[in-house]
Amino acid sequence: MLKSKVFILTILMFSLLSIFIIQKKEVIFQEGNPIPLAVAISKIIFQDKEIAEVKGTDEVDGIYGYLVKRGEMEPYIKMMEKDGWRFIERNETTNALVFEKGNTTQSVAYQYYTRWYTIMYSF
């Protein structure tokens, strides 16, 4: 009797999880593999970080991008300023941050990921 209840409960939980994933697949897989983003989100939540690296398959120097809380661009700007870049402006029309280093101007694109996080695409 106990084995059948455990089996039924396991099948029920698996079925509910499958239904949830199928219904929310556009959100879950909007950036491809959701696992690197989930790892970065867990670092922000559980390690109380302001910014987290997102590692993925489309890597630039081993990093796919950075994740910050939605609208909080300051941690990313501070990180870029430590690397010698000077923040110029935030262009909300093109969703980009503009930085300058010497004679080089670089635009860093960002995209809102869910309603709580923003992905900063590294260059």
N, CA, C and O atoms as a GROMACS GRO file, in nm:
protein
  492
    1MET      N    1   0.081  -0.119   0.000
    1MET     CA    2   0.000   0.000   0.000
    1MET      C    3   0.086   0.127   0.000
    1MET      O    4   0.058   0.221  -0.074
    2LEU      N    5   0.191   0.129   0.082
    2LEU     CA    6   0.278   0.244   0.091
    2LEU      C    7   0.354   0.268  -0.039
    2LEU      O    8   0.371   0.382  -0.081
    3LYS      N    9   0.398   0.161  -0.103
    3LYS     CA   10   0.472   0.174  -0.229
    3LYS      C   11   0.384   0.235  -0.338
    3LYS      O   12   0.431   0.317  -0.416
    4SER      N   13   0.261   0.197  -0.342
    4SER     CA   14   0.173   0.252  -0.446
    4SER      C   15   0.145   0.400  -0.423
    4SER      O   16   0.132   0.476  -0.520
    5LYS      N   17   0.135   0.445  -0.297
    5LYS     CA   18   0.114   0.586  -0.268
    5LYS      C   19   0.235   0.668  -0.308
    5LYS      O   20   0.221   0.777  -0.362
    6VAL      N   21   0.354   0.617  -0.280
    6VAL     CA   22   0.477   0.687  -0.318
    6VAL      C   23   0.488   0.695  -0.469
    6VAL      O   24   0.525   0.799  -0.524
    7PHE      N   25   0.456   0.586  -0.536
    7PHE     CA   26   0.461   0.584  -0.683
    7PHE      C   27   0.362   0.684  -0.742
    7PHE      O   28   0.396   0.758  -0.834
    8ILE      N   29   0.240   0.685  -0.691
    8ILE     CA   30   0.138   0.776  -0.741
    8ILE      C   31   0.178   0.922  -0.714
    8ILE      O   32   0.161   1.007  -0.801
    9LEU      N   33   0.231   0.949  -0.597
    9LEU     CA   34   0.275   1.084  -0.564
    9LEU      C   35   0.390   1.128  -0.656
    9LEU      O   36   0.392   1.243  -0.700
   10THR      N   37   0.484   1.038  -0.684
   10THR     CA   38   0.594   1.070  -0.774
   10THR      C   39   0.544   1.099  -0.915
   10THR      O   40   0.588   1.196  -0.977
   11ILE      N   41   0.456   1.018  -0.965
   11ILE     CA   42   0.398   1.040  -1.099
   11ILE      C   43   0.321   1.171  -1.103
   11ILE      O   44   0.328   1.244  -1.202
   12LEU      N   45   0.247   1.201  -0.999
   12LEU     CA   46   0.170   1.325  -0.993
   12LEU      C   47   0.263   1.447  -0.995
   12LEU      O   48   0.238   1.542  -1.070
   13MET      N   49   0.368   1.445  -0.915
   13MET     CA   50   0.463   1.557  -0.912
   13MET      C   51   0.533   1.573  -1.047
   13MET      O   52   0.549   1.686  -1.094
   14PHE      N   53   0.574   1.465  -1.108
   14PHE     CA   54   0.638   1.470  -1.239
   14PHE      C   55   0.542   1.525  -1.344
   14PHE      O   56   0.583   1.604  -1.430
   15SER      N   57   0.416   1.485  -1.338
   15SER     CA   58   0.316   1.534  -1.434
   15SER      C   59   0.292   1.684  -1.417
   15SER      O   60   0.285   1.756  -1.516
   16LEU      N   61   0.281   1.730  -1.294
   16LEU     CA   62   0.260   1.873  -1.271
   16LEU      C   63   0.381   1.955  -1.316
   16LEU      O   64   0.365   2.062  -1.374
   17LEU      N   65   0.500   1.906  -1.290
   17LEU     CA   66   0.621   1.974  -1.335
   17LEU      C   67   0.627   1.978  -1.487
   17LEU      O   68   0.664   2.081  -1.544
   18SER      N   69   0.591   1.870  -1.552
   18SER     CA   70   0.591   1.867  -1.699
   18SER      C   71   0.489   1.964  -1.757
   18SER      O   72   0.519   2.034  -1.854
   19ILE      N   73   0.373   1.969  -1.700
   19ILE     CA   74   0.270   2.063  -1.747
   19ILE      C   75   0.317   2.206  -1.731
   19ILE      O   76   0.298   2.288  -1.821
   20PHE      N   77   0.378   2.238  -1.616
   20PHE     CA   78   0.430   2.373  -1.592
   20PHE      C   79   0.537   2.410  -1.695
   20PHE      O   80   0.534   2.520  -1.750
   21ILE      N   81   0.630   2.320  -1.722
   21ILE     CA   82   0.738   2.347  -1.818
   21ILE      C   83   0.681   2.365  -1.958
   21ILE      O   84   0.726   2.453  -2.032
   22ILE      N   85   0.585   2.284  -1.996
   22ILE     CA   86   0.525   2.296  -2.130
   22ILE      C   87   0.451   2.429  -2.144
   22ILE      O   88   0.460   2.493  -2.248
   23GLN      N   89   0.378   2.470  -2.041
   23GLN     CA   90   0.303   2.596  -2.050
   23GLN      C   91   0.393   2.718  -2.048
   23GLN      O   92   0.361   2.818  -2.111
   24LYS      N   93   0.504   2.712  -1.978
   24LYS     CA   94   0.593   2.827  -1.963
   24LYS      C   95   0.721   2.815  -2.046
   24LYS      O   96   0.819   2.882  -2.016
   25LYS      N   97   0.721   2.731  -2.148
   25LYS     CA   98   0.844   2.706  -2.224
   25LYS      C   99   0.896   2.831  -2.295
   25LYS      O  100   1.018   2.843  -2.313
   26GLU      N  101   0.810   2.923  -2.337
   26GLU     CA  102   0.857   3.044  -2.404
   26GLU      C  103   0.939   3.130  -2.308
   26GLU      O  104   1.039   3.190  -2.349
   27VAL      N  105   0.898   3.136  -2.183
   27VAL     CA  106   0.970   3.216  -2.084
   27VAL      C  107   1.095   3.142  -2.037
   27VAL      O  108   1.203   3.201  -2.027
   28ILE      N  109   1.082   3.014  -2.009
   28ILE     CA  110   1.194   2.936  -1.956
   28ILE      C  111   1.307   2.928  -2.056
   28ILE      O  112   1.424   2.938  -2.018
   29PHE      N  113   1.276   2.908  -2.183
   29PHE     CA  114   1.380   2.888  -2.285
   29PHE      C  115   1.401   3.010  -2.374
   29PHE      O  116   1.453   2.996  -2.485
   30GLN      N  117   1.362   3.130  -2.329
   30GLN     CA  118   1.375   3.250  -2.412
   30GLN      C  119   1.520   3.284  -2.444
   30GLN      O  120   1.547   3.345  -2.547
   31GLU      N  121   1.612   3.246  -2.359
   31GLU     CA  122   1.755   3.271  -2.382
   31GLU      C  123   1.831   3.142  -2.408
   31GLU      O  124   1.951   3.136  -2.385
   32GLY      N  125   1.763   3.040  -2.455
   32GLY     CA  126   1.829   2.911  -2.478
   32GLY      C  127   1.827   2.827  -2.353
   32GLY      O  128   1.724   2.814  -2.288
   33ASN      N  129   1.942   2.772  -2.318
   33ASN     CA  130   1.954   2.686  -2.201
   33ASN      C  131   1.934   2.768  -2.074
   33ASN      O  132   2.010   2.862  -2.049
   34PRO      N  133   1.833   2.736  -1.992
   34PRO     CA  134   1.805   2.817  -1.874
   34PRO      C  135   1.895   2.788  -1.754
   34PRO      O  136   1.892   2.862  -1.656
   35ILE      N  137   1.974   2.682  -1.760
   35ILE     CA  138   2.054   2.643  -1.644
   35ILE      C  139   2.158   2.749  -1.607
   35ILE      O  140   2.168   2.782  -1.488
   36PRO      N  141   2.238   2.805  -1.702
   36PRO     CA  142   2.333   2.910  -1.662
   36PRO      C  143   2.266   3.032  -1.601
   36PRO      O  144   2.320   3.094  -1.509
   37LEU      N  145   2.149   3.067  -1.650
   37LEU     CA  146   2.076   3.180  -1.593
   37LEU      C  147   2.024   3.146  -1.453
   37LEU      O  148   2.024   3.232  -1.365
   38ALA      N  149   1.980   3.023  -1.434
   38ALA     CA  150   1.933   2.982  -1.302
   38ALA      C  151   2.047   2.984  -1.200
   38ALA      O  152   2.027   3.021  -1.084
   39VAL      N  153   2.166   2.944  -1.243
   39VAL     CA  154   2.282   2.948  -1.154
   39VAL      C  155   2.314   3.093  -1.116
   39VAL      O  156   2.340   3.122  -1.000
   40ALA      N  157   2.311   3.183  -1.214
   40ALA     CA  158   2.338   3.324  -1.186
   40ALA      C  159   2.230   3.384  -1.094
   40ALA      O  160   2.263   3.461  -1.004
   41ILE      N  161   2.105   3.350  -1.117
   41ILE     CA  162   1.997   3.400  -1.031
   41ILE      C  163   2.015   3.348  -0.889
   41ILE      O  164   1.993   3.422  -0.793
   42SER      N  165   2.054   3.222  -0.875
   42SER     CA  166   2.074   3.168  -0.740
   42SER      C  167   2.189   3.238  -0.669
   42SER      O  168   2.185   3.256  -0.547
   43LYS      N  169   2.293   3.280  -0.743
   43LYS     CA  170   2.403   3.355  -0.681
   43LYS      C  171   2.354   3.491  -0.631
   43LYS      O  172   2.394   3.536  -0.524
   44ILE      N  173   2.268   3.555  -0.708
   44ILE     CA  174   2.215   3.686  -0.667
   44ILE      C  175   2.125   3.670  -0.544
   44ILE      O  176   2.131   3.752  -0.452
   45ILE      N  177   2.044   3.566  -0.542
   45ILE     CA  178   1.950   3.547  -0.433
   45ILE      C  179   2.018   3.496  -0.306
   45ILE      O  180   2.005   3.556  -0.199
   46PHE      N  181   2.092   3.386  -0.318
   46PHE     CA  182   2.144   3.318  -0.199
   46PHE      C  183   2.278   3.373  -0.151
   46PHE      O  184   2.307   3.367  -0.032
   47GLN      N  185   2.360   3.427  -0.241
   47GLN     CA  186   2.489   3.483  -0.200
   47GLN      C  187   2.482   3.634  -0.186
   47GLN      O  188   2.583   3.699  -0.156
   48ASP      N  189   2.365   3.690  -0.206
   48ASP     CA  190   2.341   3.834  -0.192
   48ASP      C  191   2.438   3.917  -0.275
   48ASP      O  192   2.494   4.015  -0.227
   49LYS      N  193   2.457   3.876  -0.401
   49LYS     CA  194   2.543   3.951  -0.493
   49LYS      C  195   2.459   4.050  -0.571
   49LYS      O  196   2.339   4.030  -0.590
   50GLU      N  197   2.522   4.157  -0.615
   50GLU     CA  198   2.452   4.256  -0.698
   50GLU      C  199   2.462   4.222  -0.846
   50GLU      O  200   2.376   4.261  -0.924
   51ILE      N  201   2.566   4.147  -0.884
   51ILE     CA  202   2.590   4.112  -1.023
   51ILE      C  203   2.647   3.970  -1.027
   51ILE      O  204   2.724   3.931  -0.940
   52ALA      N  205   2.608   3.894  -1.128
   52ALA     CA  206   2.656   3.756  -1.142
   52ALA      C  207   2.687   3.728  -1.289
   52ALA      O  208   2.617   3.774  -1.379
   53GLU      N  209   2.794   3.651  -1.311
   53GLU     CA  210   2.831   3.611  -1.447
   53GLU      C  211   2.737   3.502  -1.495
   53GLU      O  212   2.696   3.415  -1.418
   54VAL      N  213   2.703   3.508  -1.623
   54VAL     CA  214   2.623   3.403  -1.686
   54VAL      C  215   2.714   3.333  -1.786
   54VAL      O  216   2.758   3.394  -1.884
   55LYS      N  217   2.741   3.208  -1.761
   55LYS     CA  218   2.827   3.132  -1.851
   55LYS      C  219   2.737   3.054  -1.945
   55LYS      O  220   2.639   2.994  -1.903
   56GLY      N  221   2.772   3.055  -2.074
   56GLY     CA  222   2.689   2.986  -2.171
   56GLY      C  223   2.770   2.942  -2.292
   56GLY      O  224   2.893   2.942  -2.288
   57THR      N  225   2.702   2.903  -2.398
   57THR     CA  226   2.769   2.854  -2.517
   57THR      C  227   2.818   2.966  -2.607
   57THR      O  228   2.919   2.949  -2.676
   58ASP      N  229   2.752   3.080  -2.608
   58ASP     CA  230   2.794   3.195  -2.688
   58ASP      C  231   2.886   3.283  -2.605
   58ASP      O  232   2.850   3.393  -2.565
   59GLU      N  233   3.005   3.232  -2.579
   59GLU     CA  234   3.093   3.297  -2.485
   59GLU      C  235   3.182   3.402  -2.549
   59GLU      O  236   3.223   3.390  -2.664
   60VAL      N  237   3.210   3.506  -2.472
   60VAL     CA  238   3.311   3.606  -2.506
   60VAL      C  239   3.407   3.606  -2.388
   60VAL      O  240   3.370   3.647  -2.279
   61ASP      N  241   3.529   3.561  -2.408
   61ASP     CA  242   3.626   3.547  -2.300
   61ASP      C  243   3.572   3.461  -2.186
   61ASP      O  244   3.598   3.490  -2.070
   62GLY      N  245   3.498   3.357  -2.218
   62GLY     CA  246   3.448   3.265  -2.117
   62GLY      C  247   3.322   3.310  -2.047
   62GLY      O  248   3.272   3.239  -1.959
   63ILE      N  249   3.267   3.426  -2.083
   63ILE     CA  250   3.148   3.478  -2.016
   63ILE      C  251   3.043   3.514  -2.122
   63ILE      O  252   3.072   3.582  -2.220
   64TYR      N  253   2.922   3.467  -2.100
   64TYR     CA  254   2.812   3.496  -2.192
   64TYR      C  255   2.758   3.636  -2.168
   64TYR      O  256   2.725   3.708  -2.262
   65GLY      N  257   2.749   3.672  -2.043
   65GLY     CA  258   2.699   3.804  -2.006
   65GLY      C  259   2.692   3.815  -1.856
   65GLY      O  260   2.749   3.733  -1.784
   66TYR      N  261   2.624   3.916  -1.808
   66TYR     CA  262   2.609   3.939  -1.665
   66TYR      C  263   2.463   3.957  -1.634
   66TYR      O  264   2.385   4.004  -1.717
   67LEU      N  265   2.424   3.920  -1.513
   67LEU     CA  266   2.287   3.933  -1.470
   67LEU      C  267   2.282   4.029  -1.351
   67LEU      O  268   2.360   4.015  -1.256
   68VAL      N  269   2.192   4.126  -1.357
   68VAL     CA  270   2.169   4.219  -1.247
   68VAL      C  271   2.020   4.224  -1.219
   68VAL      O  272   1.939   4.178  -1.300
   69LYS      N  273   1.984   4.278  -1.105
   69LYS     CA  274   1.842   4.297  -1.078
   69LYS      C  275   1.786   4.399  -1.175
   69LYS      O  276   1.858   4.489  -1.219
   70ARG      N  277   1.663   4.386  -1.209
   70ARG     CA  278   1.602   4.469  -1.313
   70ARG      C  279   1.618   4.617  -1.286
   70ARG      O  280   1.580   4.668  -1.181
   71GLY      N  281   1.676   4.684  -1.384
   71GLY     CA  282   1.692   4.828  -1.378
   71GLY      C  283   1.810   4.876  -1.296
   71GLY      O  284   1.839   4.996  -1.297
   72GLU      N  285   1.878   4.789  -1.226
   72GLU     CA  286   1.993   4.828  -1.143
   72GLU      C  287   2.122   4.809  -1.222
   72GLU      O  288   2.187   4.705  -1.211
   73MET      N  289   2.158   4.907  -1.301
   73MET     CA  290   2.274   4.898  -1.388
   73MET      C  291   2.405   4.938  -1.318
   73MET      O  292   2.513   4.914  -1.370
   74GLU      N  293   2.394   4.999  -1.201
   74GLU     CA  294   2.511   5.052  -1.132
   74GLU      C  295   2.619   4.947  -1.103
   74GLU      O  296   2.737   4.979  -1.120
   75PRO      N  297   2.586   4.824  -1.061
   75PRO     CA  298   2.694   4.726  -1.039
   75PRO      C  299   2.773   4.696  -1.167
   75PRO      O  300   2.895   4.678  -1.161
   76TYR      N  301   2.705   4.691  -1.280
   76TYR     CA  302   2.775   4.665  -1.406
   76TYR      C  303   2.861   4.786  -1.445
   76TYR      O  304   2.973   4.770  -1.493
   77ILE      N  305   2.809   4.905  -1.426
   77ILE     CA  306   2.884   5.027  -1.459
   77ILE      C  307   3.010   5.035  -1.373
   77ILE      O  308   3.117   5.068  -1.424
   78LYS      N  309   2.998   5.005  -1.243
   78LYS     CA  310   3.115   5.006  -1.155
   78LYS      C  311   3.219   4.903  -1.200
   78LYS      O  312   3.338   4.931  -1.197
   79MET      N  313   3.173   4.784  -1.241
   79MET     CA  314   3.265   4.680  -1.288
   79MET      C  315   3.341   4.727  -1.412
   79MET      O  316   3.461   4.704  -1.425
   80MET      N  317   3.270   4.792  -1.505
   80MET     CA  318   3.334   4.841  -1.627
   80MET      C  319   3.431   4.955  -1.595
   80MET      O  320   3.536   4.964  -1.658
   81GLU      N  321   3.397   5.040  -1.501
   81GLU     CA  322   3.486   5.150  -1.464
   81GLU      C  323   3.614   5.098  -1.399
   81GLU      O  324   3.719   5.160  -1.413
   82LYS      N  325   3.606   4.986  -1.328
   82LYS     CA  326   3.726   4.924  -1.272
   82LYS      C  327   3.820   4.875  -1.382
   82LYS      O  328   3.942   4.872  -1.364
   83ASP      N  329   3.762   4.837  -1.497
   83ASP     CA  330   3.842   4.791  -1.612
   83ASP      C  331   3.892   4.907  -1.697
   83ASP      O  332   3.954   4.885  -1.801
   84GLY      N  333   3.867   5.030  -1.655
   84GLY     CA  334   3.919   5.146  -1.727
   84GLY      C  335   3.822   5.212  -1.823
   84GLY      O  336   3.859   5.308  -1.890
   85TRP      N  337   3.698   5.163  -1.831
   85TRP     CA  338   3.598   5.222  -1.918
   85TRP      C  339   3.529   5.336  -1.845
   85TRP      O  340   3.510   5.330  -1.723
   86ARG      N  341   3.492   5.438  -1.916
   86ARG     CA  342   3.420   5.553  -1.860
   86ARG      C  343   3.276   5.548  -1.911
   86ARG      O  344   3.253   5.541  -2.032
   87PHE      N  345   3.180   5.553  -1.819
   87PHE     CA  346   3.039   5.549  -1.854
   87PHE      C  347   2.998   5.682  -1.918
   87PHE      O  348   3.022   5.788  -1.861
   88ILE      N  349   2.935   5.674  -2.036
   88ILE     CA  350   2.891   5.792  -2.108
   88ILE      C  351   2.741   5.815  -2.089
   88ILE      O  352   2.699   5.920  -2.041
   89GLU      N  353   2.660   5.715  -2.129
   89GLU     CA  354   2.515   5.733  -2.120
   89GLU      C  355   2.443   5.600  -2.123
   89GLU      O  356   2.498   5.497  -2.161
   90ARG      N  357   2.318   5.605  -2.081
   90ARG     CA  358   2.227   5.491  -2.093
   90ARG      C  359   2.124   5.527  -2.198
   90ARG      O  360   2.045   5.619  -2.180
   91ASN      N  361   2.126   5.454  -2.309
   91ASN     CA  362   2.034   5.479  -2.418
   91ASN      C  363   1.915   5.385  -2.404
   91ASN      O  364   1.924   5.267  -2.437
   92GLU      N  365   1.805   5.436  -2.355
   92GLU     CA  366   1.687   5.353  -2.331
   92GLU      C  367   1.613   5.318  -2.459
   92GLU      O  368   1.535   5.223  -2.461
   93THR      N  369   1.637   5.392  -2.566
   93THR     CA  370   1.574   5.362  -2.694
   93THR      C  371   1.629   5.232  -2.752
   93THR      O  372   1.553   5.150  -2.804
   94THR      N  373   1.760   5.214  -2.743
   94THR     CA  374   1.823   5.094  -2.799
   94THR      C  375   1.861   4.992  -2.692
   94THR      O  376   1.924   4.891  -2.724
   95ASN      N  377   1.823   5.016  -2.567
   95ASN     CA  378   1.860   4.929  -2.455
   95ASN      C  379   2.010   4.902  -2.454
   95ASN      O  380   2.053   4.787  -2.466
   96ALA      N  381   2.087   5.008  -2.439
   96ALA     CA  382   2.232   4.994  -2.440
   96ALA      C  383   2.296   5.094  -2.343
   96ALA      O  384   2.244   5.204  -2.320
   97LEU      N  385   2.409   5.052  -2.288
   97LEU     CA  386   2.494   5.140  -2.209
   97LEU      C  387   2.615   5.174  -2.294
   97LEU      O  388   2.673   5.086  -2.357
   98VAL      N  389   2.654   5.300  -2.296
   98VAL     CA  390   2.766   5.344  -2.380
   98VAL      C  391   2.885   5.374  -2.289
   98VAL      O  392   2.874   5.449  -2.192
   99PHE      N  393   2.999   5.314  -2.324
   99PHE     CA  394   3.123   5.333  -2.249
   99PHE      C  395   3.232   5.383  -2.343
   99PHE      O  396   3.226   5.361  -2.464
  100GLU      N  397   3.331   5.449  -2.286
  100GLU     CA  398   3.443   5.501  -2.366
  100GLU      C  399   3.574   5.467  -2.294
  100GLU      O  400   3.585   5.477  -2.172
  101LYS      N  401   3.673   5.426  -2.373
  101LYS     CA  402   3.806   5.397  -2.319
  101LYS      C  403   3.906   5.445  -2.423
  101LYS      O  404   3.921   5.383  -2.528
  102GLY      N  405   3.975   5.554  -2.393
  102GLY     CA  406   4.066   5.612  -2.492
  102GLY      C  407   3.988   5.663  -2.611
  102GLY      O  408   3.897   5.744  -2.597
  103ASN      N  409   4.024   5.614  -2.730
  103ASN     CA  410   3.953   5.653  -2.853
  103ASN      C  411   3.844   5.553  -2.892
  103ASN      O  412   3.786   5.565  -2.999
  104THR      N  413   3.816   5.457  -2.806
  104THR     CA  414   3.720   5.352  -2.836
  104THR      C  415   3.589   5.377  -2.762
  104THR      O  416   3.588   5.402  -2.641
  105THR      N  417   3.480   5.370  -2.835
  105THR     CA  418   3.347   5.379  -2.776
  105THR      C  419   3.279   5.244  -2.793
  105THR      O  420   3.279   5.187  -2.902
  106GLN      N  421   3.222   5.192  -2.685
  106GLN     CA  422   3.160   5.060  -2.688
  106GLN      C  423   3.018   5.069  -2.633
  106GLN      O  424   2.994   5.132  -2.530
  107SER      N  425   2.926   5.006  -2.702
  107SER     CA  426   2.788   5.000  -2.659
  107SER      C  427   2.758   4.858  -2.609
  107SER      O  428   2.782   4.760  -2.680
  108VAL      N  429   2.708   4.848  -2.487
  108VAL     CA  430   2.678   4.719  -2.427
  108VAL      C  431   2.526   4.705  -2.421
  108VAL      O  432   2.458   4.783  -2.355
  109ALA      N  433   2.475   4.605  -2.490
  109ALA     CA  434   2.331   4.583  -2.496
  109ALA      C  435   2.282   4.514  -2.369
  109ALA      O  436   2.354   4.436  -2.307
  110TYR      N  437   2.160   4.544  -2.332
  110TYR     CA  438   2.097   4.474  -2.220
  110TYR      C  439   1.955   4.438  -2.258
  110TYR      O  440   1.893   4.500  -2.345
  111GLN      N  441   1.904   4.337  -2.189
  111GLN     CA  442   1.770   4.289  -2.217
  111GLN      C  443   1.707   4.247  -2.085
  111GLN      O  444   1.773   4.186  -2.002
  112TYR      N  445   1.581   4.280  -2.067
  112TYR     CA  446   1.512   4.239  -1.946
  112TYR      C  447   1.481   4.091  -1.955
  112TYR      O  448   1.431   4.042  -2.056
  113TYR      N  449   1.513   4.019  -1.847
  113TYR     CA  450   1.488   3.875  -1.838
  113TYR      C  451   1.391   3.855  -1.724
  113TYR      O  452   1.426   3.878  -1.608
  114THR      N  453   1.274   3.813  -1.753
  114THR     CA  454   1.160   3.806  -1.662
  114THR      C  455   1.132   3.946  -1.608
  114THR      O  456   1.180   4.044  -1.665
  115ARG      N  457   1.057   3.957  -1.503
  115ARG     CA  458   1.028   4.091  -1.452
  115ARG      C  459   1.122   4.133  -1.340
  115ARG      O  460   1.109   4.243  -1.286
  116TRP      N  461   1.219   4.044  -1.304
  116TRP     CA  462   1.306   4.074  -1.192
  116TRP      C  463   1.453   4.094  -1.229
  116TRP      O  464   1.529   4.147  -1.147
  117TYR      N  465   1.496   4.054  -1.348
  117TYR     CA  466   1.638   4.056  -1.381
  117TYR      C  467   1.665   4.117  -1.518
  117TYR      O  468   1.577   4.123  -1.604
  118THR      N  469   1.789   4.162  -1.537
  118THR     CA  470   1.835   4.219  -1.663
  118THR      C  471   1.964   4.149  -1.702
  118THR      O  472   2.052   4.130  -1.618
  119ILE      N  473   1.974   4.109  -1.828
  119ILE     CA  474   2.095   4.047  -1.880
  119ILE      C  475   2.176   4.155  -1.950
  119ILE      O  476   2.126   4.224  -2.038
  120MET      N  477   2.302   4.168  -1.909
  120MET     CA  478   2.395   4.261  -1.972
  120MET      C  479   2.486   4.177  -2.061
  120MET      O  480   2.560   4.092  -2.012
  121TYR      N  481   2.480   4.198  -2.191
  121TYR     CA  482   2.559   4.118  -2.284
  121TYR      C  483   2.701   4.175  -2.291
  121TYR      O  484   2.721   4.291  -2.328
  122SER      N  485   2.798   4.092  -2.256
  122SER     CA  486   2.937   4.139  -2.257
  122SER      C  487   2.988   4.148  -2.400
  122SER      O  488   2.930   4.090  -2.492
  123PHE      N  489   3.095   4.221  -2.416
  123PHE     CA  490   3.153   4.239  -2.549
  123PHE      C  491   3.292   4.186  -2.552
  123PHE      O  492   3.358   4.192  -2.656
   0.00000   0.00000   0.00000
